[in-house]
Amino acid sequence: MAPNITDSEPGSSPSVALIFELLIMSIINLAALIANATVLAILVKTPALHTLTHLFVGNLCTLDLLCSITVIPFSIASYAMGEWSLGQVYCEINGFSNTFFAISSILTLSVISVERYYSIAHPMAYAVKMTMNRSILLIVYIWLQSAVLSVPPLVGLNSYNFNANRGHCTFVWEKSITHVIYVVMLALLCFIIPGLIVVVTYINVFQIAREAARQVCPTPSVENYGSTTRRDVPTVSQARGGAGRADGGSKSTDKGDVTPTSPGKSCFSIKRFARRKSKHSESPSQSGDLKAAKTILLIVGAFFLLWTPYFVLHVFGVIHGAFHRQDAWERVTTWFAYSSCVVNPILYGMLNRHIREELSRIWEVCKNFILRKKPQDEDDFPGGNEDFFQFLERTTTTTTTGSSRTTGAKIAELEAHRIPGQIDEISEG
C-alpha cells in the first residue's frame, strides 16, 4: 500500500509507489481521451453510423470524453499534490461533475441495454415507436436526471469536500441522517436499479440468442442430413405469438415445408458468427450459446466489476464510518470507476464491426501515406464476421402473413434508420 500522500512532509520527494500510481492514472486518462475521441470522430464522420443505436453510444462516449477532460486531470494533479488549490467554489463544481458523469454514464448503459433488447425482441414496434426525436428526449432526460441527483450536496443534503485519497471533491461520509439518506438513495437509483435492468435485459437477449441459434441452424441428424428442406420452425417472435415466416429468404410450401432460396446461407452466417475452435462433436447451437454467453458475461461483468466497489464502499463508509486501510480502498474504487471511461468506448464502440472497419480504413490510409503506397480498393477490406446483435436482429425479424407489403415497408424503414448490433463477436483465441 502506498503511503497516504497527505502525511508526506512538504518538499519531500515523491515515493516510487506514488510515481507508479500517477503513471497508471495518466495512462488511464490518456487512453480514455484517445478511445472516446476516436469513436466519436468515426460516428460523426460516417453517415452510415448516424443511427439511433449509435446515438446512444455517441452520448456515452461524449460523457466519458468530458469526464477525461474536465475531471480526471484535476484528480491526478490534486492527488499528486495532496491538496486542493482551486478554491471551494471549484471544489463544489468538481464534486458535482464527478457525480454527474458517474450517474449519466450508468444510466446510459442501462438505456443501451433496454434499446438492444427492444430492437431484437420487438423489431417492428421498435421501428415505429423509436424515433429520432424520442431518442434525443431520452438522452436529455438522462442528463437532467443526473444533474438533479448531483445537486443535493449543494443544497445541504450532503456536501462536496476534497478527499486527498480520491484526488477530487466528493460527497462526504458523516453519520447524519441526511448524509446516509443521500448516499443510499444514490446507490439505489444510480446503481442497483440500473444494474438490475442491465442483468434482466441481457439475460433475455441471451435467451433469444439460444432460440435463434437453434432455429436458424438446427443440429444435423439422420433424418435431415443432406436435405435442402426442413420443417417450418417458427422464429423467436413467432414463438411468442407472431405469425408469418422468418425474414431469411425462405418460401413456404403448401405442405408446410420451407425451401431456402439460398441453401446454407443462414447456417453459414451463424457459423461465421460463432466461429469456433472447439471439438468436431460440438454442435453449432452449442457453440452459439457459448459465444452469446461470453459476450453477455463480458458486458455485464465489466459493468459490475467497475462500479460495484465504488458504490459499496460509499454506502459502507457513510454507515460504518472510518475503517482499516480506507485510503487504499478509496483510491482503488475511484480509479476502477474512472477506468469505465476506457472500457465503455471499447465494448460499445471499437468492438462494433462497422466502427472497426472504419478504423481499419483510416489506419490503411495513414499507413499508405507514411509508406507512400498506392491506396487499396474498397473490396480489399474484409467485411468481417457478423456482429452478435446483428445476427439476433436478422433472425428475429418477422413478416406478417397476408400483409407483406405493409410489413415490408416497416422493414425497409427499420433498415433505413438503424444499423443493428453493437458488440462484435469475442475472439476465443
C-alpha positions as CSV (number, residue, x, y, z in Angstrom):
1,M,0.0,0.0,0.0
2,A,1.3,3.4,-0.9
3,P,1.7,5.9,1.9
4,N,-1.0,8.5,2.3
5,I,0.2,11.5,0.5
6,T,-1.5,13.8,3.0
7,D,1.1,12.6,5.5
8,S,4.1,13.4,3.4
9,E,6.4,16.1,4.6
10,P,6.4,19.3,2.5
11,G,9.2,19.4,-0.1
12,S,9.9,15.7,0.2
13,S,10.5,13.7,-3.0
14,P,7.6,11.5,-4.2
15,S,7.9,7.8,-3.4
16,V,8.3,5.2,-6.0
17,A,4.8,3.9,-5.2
18,L,3.3,7.4,-5.8
19,I,5.1,7.8,-9.1
20,F,3.8,4.4,-10.2
21,E,0.2,5.3,-9.2
22,L,0.4,8.6,-11.1
23,L,1.7,6.8,-14.1
24,I,-1.2,4.4,-14.1
25,M,-3.7,7.3,-13.6
26,S,-2.1,9.1,-16.5
27,I,-2.3,6.1,-18.8
28,I,-6.0,5.6,-17.9
29,N,-6.7,9.3,-18.7
30,L,-4.8,9.2,-22.0
31,A,-6.4,6.0,-23.1
32,A,-9.9,7.5,-22.3
33,L,-9.1,10.6,-24.3
34,I,-7.9,8.7,-27.4
35,A,-10.6,5.9,-27.3
36,N,-13.6,8.2,-26.8
37,A,-12.4,10.9,-29.2
38,T,-11.7,8.2,-31.9
39,V,-15.1,6.6,-31.6
40,L,-16.9,10.0,-31.6
41,A,-14.9,11.1,-34.7
42,I,-15.9,8.0,-36.6
43,L,-19.5,8.3,-35.6
44,V,-19.7,11.9,-36.8
45,K,-17.7,11.3,-39.9
46,T,-19.5,8.2,-41.2
47,P,-23.1,8.8,-42.4
48,A,-23.9,5.1,-42.3
49,L,-23.4,5.2,-38.5
50,H,-25.9,8.1,-38.0
51,T,-28.5,5.8,-36.4
52,L,-30.5,5.6,-33.2
53,T,-28.3,2.9,-31.7
54,H,-25.1,4.8,-32.4
55,L,-26.7,7.9,-31.0
56,F,-26.7,6.4,-27.5
57,V,-23.2,5.1,-28.0
58,G,-22.2,8.7,-29.0
59,N,-23.8,10.1,-25.9
60,L,-21.9,7.6,-23.7
61,C,-18.6,8.5,-25.4
62,T,-19.3,12.2,-25.1
63,L,-19.9,11.9,-21.3
64,D,-16.7,9.8,-20.9
65,L,-14.7,12.2,-23.0
66,L,-15.9,15.2,-21.0
67,C,-15.0,13.4,-17.8
68,S,-11.5,12.6,-19.1
69,I,-11.0,16.3,-20.0
70,T,-12.7,18.2,-17.1
71,V,-12.4,15.8,-14.1
72,I,-9.7,13.2,-14.3
73,P,-6.7,15.5,-15.0
74,F,-7.6,17.6,-11.9
75,S,-7.8,14.4,-9.8
76,I,-4.4,13.3,-10.9
77,A,-2.8,16.7,-10.1
78,S,-4.6,17.0,-6.8
79,Y,-3.7,13.5,-5.8
80,A,0.0,14.3,-6.6
81,M,-0.1,17.5,-4.5
82,G,-2.2,16.1,-1.7
83,E,-4.3,19.2,-1.5
84,W,-7.0,21.2,-3.4
85,S,-5.6,24.5,-4.6
86,L,-8.5,25.8,-6.7
87,G,-10.8,27.1,-4.0
88,Q,-14.1,25.9,-2.5
89,V,-16.3,27.1,-5.4
90,Y,-14.5,24.9,-8.0
91,C,-14.3,22.1,-5.4
92,E,-18.1,22.1,-5.5
93,I,-18.1,22.2,-9.3
94,N,-15.6,19.3,-9.3
95,G,-17.7,17.3,-6.9
96,F,-20.9,18.0,-8.9
97,S,-19.1,17.0,-12.2
98,N,-17.8,13.7,-10.7
99,T,-21.2,12.7,-9.5
100,F,-22.9,13.8,-12.7
101,F,-20.6,11.9,-15.1
102,A,-20.8,8.7,-13.0
103,I,-24.6,8.8,-12.9
104,S,-25.2,9.7,-16.5
105,S,-22.7,7.1,-17.7
106,I,-24.5,4.3,-15.8
107,L,-28.0,5.5,-16.9
108,T,-26.8,5.5,-20.5
109,L,-25.5,1.9,-20.2
110,S,-28.9,0.8,-18.8
111,V,-30.7,2.6,-21.7
112,I,-28.5,0.9,-24.2
113,S,-29.3,-2.5,-22.8
114,V,-33.1,-1.7,-23.0
115,E,-32.7,-0.4,-26.5
116,R,-30.9,-3.5,-27.6
117,Y,-33.5,-5.8,-26.1
118,Y,-36.4,-3.8,-27.6
119,S,-34.9,-3.7,-31.1
120,I,-34.2,-7.5,-31.0
121,A,-37.3,-8.8,-29.3
122,H,-39.8,-6.4,-30.9
123,P,-38.2,-5.1,-34.1
124,M,-41.4,-3.9,-35.8
125,A,-42.6,-1.9,-32.8
126,Y,-39.1,-0.6,-32.4
127,A,-39.1,0.7,-36.0
128,V,-42.4,2.5,-35.5
129,K,-42.0,3.9,-32.0
130,M,-38.3,4.5,-31.5
131,T,-38.0,7.8,-33.5
132,M,-35.0,10.2,-33.5
133,N,-37.0,12.8,-31.5
134,R,-37.8,10.3,-28.8
135,S,-34.2,9.1,-28.6
136,I,-33.0,12.7,-28.2
137,L,-35.6,13.3,-25.5
138,L,-34.3,10.2,-23.7
139,I,-30.8,11.5,-23.8
140,V,-31.9,14.9,-22.5
141,Y,-33.8,13.1,-19.7
142,I,-30.6,11.2,-18.7
143,W,-28.7,14.5,-18.5
144,L,-31.4,16.2,-16.5
145,Q,-31.9,13.3,-14.0
146,S,-28.1,13.1,-13.5
147,A,-28.0,16.8,-12.8
148,V,-30.9,16.6,-10.3
149,L,-29.3,13.8,-8.4
150,S,-26.0,15.6,-8.3
151,V,-27.5,18.8,-6.8
152,P,-28.5,17.7,-3.2
153,P,-24.9,18.2,-1.7
154,L,-25.0,21.7,-3.0
155,V,-28.2,22.5,-1.0
156,G,-27.4,20.8,2.3
157,L,-28.5,17.2,1.9
158,N,-24.8,16.4,1.9
159,S,-21.7,18.4,0.9
160,Y,-18.8,18.3,-1.5
161,N,-15.4,18.3,0.1
162,F,-11.9,17.5,-1.1
163,N,-10.8,13.9,-0.5
164,A,-7.0,13.5,-0.8
165,N,-7.2,9.7,-1.2
166,R,-9.5,10.1,-4.2
167,G,-7.8,13.2,-5.5
168,H,-11.1,15.1,-6.1
169,C,-14.0,16.6,-4.3
170,T,-16.9,14.3,-3.5
171,F,-19.7,13.9,-1.1
172,V,-18.6,13.2,2.5
173,W,-19.2,10.4,4.9
174,E,-21.0,11.6,8.1
175,K,-23.3,9.5,10.2
176,S,-26.1,12.2,10.0
177,I,-29.4,11.1,8.6
178,T,-29.2,13.4,5.6
179,H,-25.8,12.0,4.5
180,V,-27.0,8.4,4.9
181,I,-30.2,9.1,3.0
182,Y,-28.4,10.8,0.1
183,V,-25.8,8.1,-0.4
184,V,-28.2,5.2,-0.1
185,M,-30.7,6.9,-2.5
186,L,-27.8,7.4,-4.9
187,A,-26.8,3.8,-4.7
188,L,-30.4,2.6,-5.2
189,L,-31.3,4.9,-8.1
190,C,-28.0,5.0,-9.9
191,F,-26.6,1.5,-9.4
192,I,-28.9,-1.1,-8.0
193,I,-31.9,-0.4,-10.3
194,P,-29.8,0.3,-13.4
195,G,-27.8,-2.9,-12.6
196,L,-31.0,-5.0,-12.4
197,I,-32.1,-3.5,-15.7
198,V,-28.8,-4.5,-17.4
199,V,-29.0,-8.0,-16.0
200,V,-32.6,-8.7,-16.9
201,T,-32.4,-7.3,-20.4
202,Y,-29.2,-9.1,-21.3
203,I,-30.5,-12.4,-19.8
204,N,-33.5,-12.1,-22.2
205,V,-31.1,-11.3,-25.1
206,F,-29.2,-14.4,-24.3
207,Q,-32.4,-16.5,-24.3
208,I,-33.3,-15.0,-27.7
209,A,-29.8,-15.9,-28.9
210,R,-30.2,-19.5,-27.9
211,E,-33.6,-19.8,-29.6
212,A,-32.4,-18.1,-32.8
213,A,-29.2,-20.3,-33.0
214,R,-31.3,-23.5,-32.7
215,Q,-33.9,-22.4,-35.2
216,V,-31.7,-20.9,-37.9
217,C,-29.2,-23.8,-37.9
218,P,-30.6,-27.0,-36.3
219,T,-28.3,-29.7,-35.2
220,P,-27.9,-32.3,-38.1
221,S,-29.5,-35.6,-37.7
222,V,-30.0,-38.8,-39.7
223,E,-33.4,-37.6,-40.8
224,N,-32.3,-34.2,-42.2
225,Y,-28.7,-35.0,-43.3
226,G,-28.1,-33.7,-46.8
227,S,-31.6,-32.4,-47.2
228,T,-32.2,-28.9,-48.7
229,T,-35.6,-28.6,-47.0
230,R,-36.7,-28.6,-43.3
231,R,-39.9,-28.4,-41.4
232,D,-41.2,-24.9,-40.9
233,V,-39.8,-23.8,-37.5
234,P,-41.3,-20.6,-36.1
235,T,-38.9,-17.7,-35.3
236,V,-38.4,-16.3,-31.8
237,S,-41.0,-13.6,-32.4
238,Q,-43.5,-16.1,-33.9
239,A,-43.0,-18.4,-30.9
240,R,-44.2,-15.5,-28.8
241,G,-47.4,-15.2,-30.7
242,G,-46.4,-13.7,-34.0
243,A,-47.4,-15.1,-37.4
244,G,-45.7,-15.4,-40.8
245,R,-42.2,-16.6,-41.6
246,A,-38.7,-15.8,-40.7
247,D,-37.1,-13.0,-42.7
248,G,-34.4,-15.2,-44.1
249,G,-35.3,-15.5,-47.7
250,S,-37.4,-18.7,-47.4
251,K,-40.5,-19.7,-49.3
252,S,-43.3,-21.7,-47.7
253,T,-45.0,-24.6,-49.5
254,D,-48.5,-26.0,-49.1
255,K,-47.1,-28.9,-47.1
256,G,-45.6,-26.6,-44.5
257,D,-42.0,-27.2,-45.6
258,V,-39.5,-24.4,-46.1
259,T,-37.2,-24.3,-49.1
260,P,-34.4,-21.8,-48.5
261,T,-33.8,-19.5,-51.5
262,S,-30.1,-19.6,-50.6
263,P,-29.4,-23.0,-49.2
264,G,-26.9,-22.9,-46.4
265,K,-26.8,-19.1,-46.1
266,S,-28.3,-18.9,-42.7
267,C,-26.2,-21.7,-41.3
268,F,-23.1,-20.1,-42.9
269,S,-23.9,-16.8,-41.2
270,I,-24.3,-18.3,-37.8
271,K,-21.1,-20.4,-38.3
272,R,-19.2,-17.2,-39.1
273,F,-20.8,-15.5,-36.1
274,A,-20.0,-18.5,-33.8
275,R,-16.5,-19.2,-35.4
276,R,-15.4,-21.8,-33.0
277,K,-12.1,-23.6,-32.2
278,S,-13.8,-26.5,-30.4
279,K,-14.1,-30.2,-30.9
280,H,-15.9,-31.5,-34.0
281,S,-18.6,-33.1,-31.8
282,E,-19.8,-29.6,-30.6
283,S,-23.0,-28.6,-32.4
284,P,-23.4,-25.1,-34.0
285,S,-26.1,-24.2,-31.4
286,Q,-23.8,-25.2,-28.5
287,S,-21.1,-23.0,-30.0
288,G,-23.5,-20.2,-30.5
289,D,-24.6,-20.5,-26.9
290,L,-21.1,-20.3,-25.7
291,K,-20.4,-17.2,-27.8
292,A,-23.5,-15.5,-26.6
293,A,-22.7,-16.3,-23.0
294,K,-19.2,-14.9,-23.3
295,T,-20.4,-11.7,-24.9
296,I,-23.1,-11.1,-22.3
297,L,-20.8,-12.0,-19.5
298,L,-18.2,-9.5,-20.7
299,I,-20.8,-6.7,-20.9
300,V,-22.5,-7.4,-17.6
301,G,-19.3,-8.4,-15.8
302,A,-17.5,-5.2,-16.8
303,F,-20.4,-3.1,-15.5
304,F,-20.5,-4.7,-12.1
305,L,-16.7,-5.1,-11.8
306,L,-16.1,-1.4,-12.3
307,W,-19.0,0.1,-10.4
308,T,-19.8,-2.3,-7.5
309,P,-16.8,-1.5,-5.4
310,Y,-17.4,2.2,-5.8
311,F,-21.0,2.2,-4.5
312,V,-20.5,-0.5,-1.9
313,L,-17.6,1.5,-0.4
314,H,-19.7,4.7,-0.3
315,V,-22.6,3.0,1.4
316,F,-20.4,1.1,3.9
317,G,-18.4,4.3,4.6
318,V,-21.4,6.5,5.3
319,I,-23.0,3.9,7.6
320,H,-19.9,2.5,9.3
321,G,-17.5,5.4,9.3
322,A,-13.7,5.2,9.1
323,F,-12.2,1.7,8.7
324,H,-8.8,0.0,8.2
325,R,-6.9,0.8,5.0
326,Q,-9.6,3.2,4.0
327,D,-7.2,5.3,1.9
328,A,-6.1,2.4,-0.3
329,W,-9.7,1.3,-0.8
330,E,-10.8,4.8,-1.8
331,R,-8.0,5.1,-4.4
332,V,-8.7,1.6,-5.9
333,T,-12.5,2.1,-6.2
334,T,-12.2,5.6,-7.6
335,W,-9.8,4.5,-10.4
336,F,-11.9,1.4,-11.1
337,A,-14.8,3.8,-11.8
338,Y,-12.6,6.1,-13.9
339,S,-11.5,3.0,-15.9
340,S,-15.0,2.7,-17.2
341,C,-14.2,5.7,-19.4
342,V,-11.7,3.4,-21.2
343,V,-13.8,0.2,-21.2
344,N,-17.0,1.8,-22.5
345,P,-15.7,3.0,-25.9
346,I,-14.1,-0.4,-26.4
347,L,-17.1,-2.5,-25.5
348,Y,-19.7,-0.3,-27.1
349,G,-17.6,1.3,-29.9
350,M,-14.4,-0.2,-31.1
351,L,-15.7,-3.8,-31.0
352,N,-18.5,-2.9,-33.3
353,R,-17.8,-4.2,-36.7
354,H,-18.7,-1.1,-38.6
355,I,-16.6,1.2,-36.4
356,R,-13.7,-1.3,-36.5
357,E,-13.9,-1.4,-40.3
358,E,-13.7,2.4,-40.4
359,L,-10.8,2.3,-38.1
360,S,-9.1,-0.2,-40.4
361,R,-9.7,2.1,-43.4
362,I,-8.2,5.1,-41.5
363,W,-5.2,3.0,-40.5
364,E,-4.6,1.8,-44.0
365,V,-4.8,5.4,-45.3
366,C,-2.3,6.6,-42.7
367,K,0.0,3.7,-43.3
368,N,-0.1,4.1,-47.1
369,F,0.6,7.8,-46.7
370,I,3.6,7.2,-44.5
371,L,4.9,4.4,-46.7
372,R,3.7,6.2,-49.8
373,K,1.9,3.1,-51.0
374,K,-1.0,3.0,-53.5
375,P,-4.3,3.0,-51.7
376,Q,-6.2,-0.3,-51.7
377,D,-9.6,-0.7,-53.2
378,E,-12.7,-0.8,-51.1
379,D,-13.1,-4.5,-51.9
380,D,-9.7,-5.2,-50.3
381,F,-11.1,-4.5,-46.8
382,P,-12.7,-7.6,-45.3
383,G,-16.3,-7.3,-44.2
384,G,-15.6,-9.2,-41.0
385,N,-17.9,-11.5,-39.2
386,E,-21.4,-10.8,-38.4
387,D,-22.0,-8.9,-35.1
388,F,-23.6,-10.8,-32.3
389,F,-26.5,-8.3,-32.1
390,Q,-26.8,-8.1,-35.9
391,F,-27.3,-11.9,-36.0
392,L,-30.0,-11.7,-33.4
393,E,-31.9,-8.9,-35.2
394,R,-31.7,-10.6,-38.5
395,T,-33.0,-13.9,-37.1
396,T,-35.8,-12.4,-35.0
397,T,-37.3,-10.0,-37.6
398,T,-40.6,-11.4,-38.9
399,T,-43.2,-10.6,-41.6
400,T,-46.9,-10.9,-41.1
401,T,-48.8,-13.3,-43.4
402,G,-51.3,-11.5,-45.7
403,S,-49.8,-8.1,-45.2
404,S,-46.3,-8.5,-46.7
405,R,-46.4,-5.1,-48.4
406,T,-47.1,-3.1,-45.3
407,T,-44.6,-5.1,-43.2
408,G,-42.0,-4.9,-45.9
409,A,-42.3,-1.1,-45.7
410,K,-41.7,-1.3,-42.0
411,I,-38.6,-3.5,-42.5
412,A,-37.3,-1.0,-45.1
413,E,-37.9,1.8,-42.6
414,L,-36.0,-0.2,-40.0
415,E,-33.1,-0.8,-42.2
416,A,-33.0,2.8,-43.4
417,H,-32.9,4.3,-39.9
418,R,-30.7,1.8,-38.0
419,I,-27.8,-0.5,-38.3
420,P,-28.5,-3.2,-35.7
421,G,-25.9,-4.5,-33.2
422,Q,-23.2,-3.0,-31.2
423,I,-20.8,-5.7,-29.9
424,D,-18.8,-7.8,-32.3
425,E,-18.0,-11.4,-31.5
426,I,-15.4,-12.1,-28.8
427,S,-12.5,-14.0,-30.2
428,E,-11.8,-17.2,-28.4
429,G,-8.1,-17.2,-29.4
